[in-house]
């Protein structure tokens, strides 16, 4: 009978974890596309408001909807931005560390982000459920159920929490097995290193 034992340091076979990770990445991509679409819609309604205001017929709904859409853009865009590792990072000191220590610092940062965004997802869910149970309406001139504008907060926070978990798992796998992504995929190359690789035709 063939042995199923794994050699020390050998990475486990791809399975459920990788499938879940791929699903998280796809959900993050979709949320980014939704954010981009809402951004276009917001630009259109703001342009419309400018035109009709010049014609002396301003609306009462465009300002309210543009505000709500901006909230949706932020929270739908969080997971996509994190998937690209494009959120703002202060790495002036981390970049001076060895690669493995950089990864360790980033794992710590992911852990903080998971706690923060996880709490936001939880509190956002509580807020939405409370708004539904009490039939809260928005306070703006355009009166709609408040939870219609709130649900993007827990959803967006949950997606970015899952993406942070996914990336922390990548980083841990890289430390443990030397796998989980290339240096480029892990975001461990500086701008100068990327430019050098491009100049050498390696990208």
C-alpha positions in Angstrom: 0.0 0.0 0.0 1.4 3.4 -1.0 2.3 5.6 1.9 0.3 8.9 2.3 2.9 10.4 4.7 4.2 13.8 3.6 7.9 14.6 3.7 9.0 17.3 6.1 8.6 20.7 4.6 6.5 19.4 1.7 3.4 21.6 1.0 0.0 19.8 1.3 -1.8 19.0 -1.9 -4.2 21.6 -3.3 -7.7 21.1 -2.0 -10.5 22.9 -0.3 -8.4 25.7 0.9 -7.2 26.6 -2.6 -10.7 26.4 -3.9 -12.0 28.7 -1.2 -9.1 31.1 -1.8 -9.9 31.2 -5.6 -13.5 32.0 -4.7 -12.5 34.8 -2.4 -10.3 36.3 -5.2 -13.1 36.1 -7.7 -15.5 37.7 -5.2 -13.0 40.5 -4.7 -12.6 41.0 -8.4 -16.4 41.2 -8.9 -16.7 43.8 -6.0 -14.1 45.9 -7.8 -16.0 45.8 -11.0 -19.2 46.8 -9.2 -17.4 49.7 -7.6 -16.1 50.8 -11.0 -19.6 50.6 -12.5 -21.1 52.6 -9.6 -18.4 55.2 -10.1 -19.4 55.6 -13.7 -23.1 55.9 -12.7 -22.2 58.5 -10.0 -20.3 60.6 -12.6 -23.3 60.4 -14.9 -25.9 61.6 -12.3 -23.6 64.4 -11.1 -23.1 65.5 -14.7 -26.9 65.4 -15.2 -27.4 67.5 -12.1 -24.9 70.1 -13.3 -26.8 70.3 -16.7 -30.3 70.6 -15.3 -29.2 73.1 -12.6 -27.8 75.3 -15.4 -31.2 75.0 -17.1 -32.9 76.1 -13.9 -34.4 72.8 -12.9 -32.3 71.3 -10.1 -33.2 67.9 -8.7 -33.5 66.9 -5.1 -32.3 63.3 -5.4 -28.9 63.4 -7.2 -27.0 64.7 -4.2 -28.4 62.0 -1.9 -27.8 59.2 -4.4 -24.2 60.4 -5.1 -23.5 60.3 -1.4 -24.8 56.8 -1.1 -23.0 55.6 -4.2 -19.7 57.0 -2.8 -20.2 54.9 0.3 -20.7 51.8 -2.0 -17.7 52.7 -4.1 -15.4 52.7 -1.0 -16.7 49.4 0.5 -17.0 47.5 -2.7 -13.5 48.7 -3.7 -11.8 47.6 -0.5 -11.4 43.9 -1.2 -10.4 44.5 -4.9 -7.7 47.0 -3.8 -6.5 44.6 -1.1 -6.3 41.8 -3.6 -3.9 43.9 -5.6 -2.1 44.8 -2.4 -2.6 48.4 -3.4 -3.9 49.8 -0.2 -1.6 52.5 1.2 1.2 51.1 3.2 4.0 52.8 5.2 6.9 50.5 4.4 9.9 52.9 4.7 11.3 50.7 7.5 9.9 47.3 6.4 11.7 47.6 3.0 15.0 47.7 4.8 14.4 44.3 6.4 15.2 40.9 4.9 12.4 39.4 2.7 11.3 36.8 5.4 11.1 39.6 8.0 9.1 41.7 5.6 6.6 38.8 5.2 6.5 38.5 9.0 5.7 42.2 9.4 3.0 41.9 6.7 1.4 38.9 8.5 1.2 41.0 11.6 -0.4 43.8 9.6 -2.9 41.4 8.1 -3.9 40.1 11.6 -4.6 43.7 12.7 -6.6 44.3 9.5 -8.6 41.1 10.0 -9.6 42.1 13.6 -10.5 45.6 12.5 -12.5 44.8 9.4 -14.0 41.8 11.1 -15.4 44.0 13.8 -16.6 46.4 11.2 -18.4 43.6 9.4 -20.0 42.5 12.7 -21.1 45.9 13.8 -22.3 46.8 10.3 -24.5 43.7 10.3 -25.9 44.6 13.7 -26.6 48.1 12.4 -28.4 46.8 9.3 -30.5 44.3 11.3 -31.5 47.1 13.7 -32.5 49.4 10.8 -34.6 46.6 9.4 -36.3 45.7 12.7 -37.1 49.4 13.5 -38.1 50.4 10.0 -35.6 53.2 9.9 -35.7 55.6 7.0 -32.9 57.8 5.7 -32.8 61.4 6.9 -32.1 63.0 3.5 -34.7 64.5 1.3 -34.9 61.3 -0.6 -36.6 59.0 1.9 -35.8 55.3 1.5 -35.3 52.5 4.0 -32.0 53.1 5.7 -30.7 49.6 5.4 -30.7 50.0 1.6 -27.7 52.3 2.0 -26.1 50.4 5.0 -25.7 46.8 3.7 -22.6 47.7 1.7 -20.7 48.3 4.9 -20.9 44.7 6.4 -20.6 43.1 2.9 -17.5 45.1 1.9 -15.9 44.7 5.3 -16.5 40.9 5.2 -15.0 40.6 1.7 -11.8 42.5 2.7 -11.6 40.4 5.8 -11.7 37.3 3.7 -9.1 38.7 1.3 -6.8 39.5 4.2 -7.2 36.0 5.5 -6.4 34.7 2.0 -3.2 36.8 1.8 -2.1 36.0 5.3 -2.4 32.3 4.4 -0.2 33.0 1.2 2.4 34.7 3.3 2.5 31.9 5.9 2.8 29.3 3.1 5.7 31.3 1.7 7.5 31.3 5.0 6.8 27.7 5.7 7.1 26.1 2.3 8.7 28.7 0.1 5.5 28.7 -2.0 2.3 30.6 -2.2 3.3 33.1 -4.9 6.2 34.7 -6.6 7.9 37.8 -5.1 5.9 39.9 -7.5 2.6 38.2 -6.5 3.4 38.7 -2.9 4.3 42.3 -3.4 7.8 42.0 -2.1 9.6 43.7 -5.0 10.4 47.4 -4.7 9.6 49.8 -7.5 13.3 49.9 -8.4 13.5 46.1 -8.6 10.4 45.9 -10.8 11.8 48.6 -13.1 15.1 46.7 -13.3 13.4 43.5 -14.2 11.4 45.2 -16.9 14.6 46.7 -18.3 16.2 43.2 -18.3 13.1 41.8 -20.1 12.2 39.6 -17.1 8.6 40.8 -17.0 
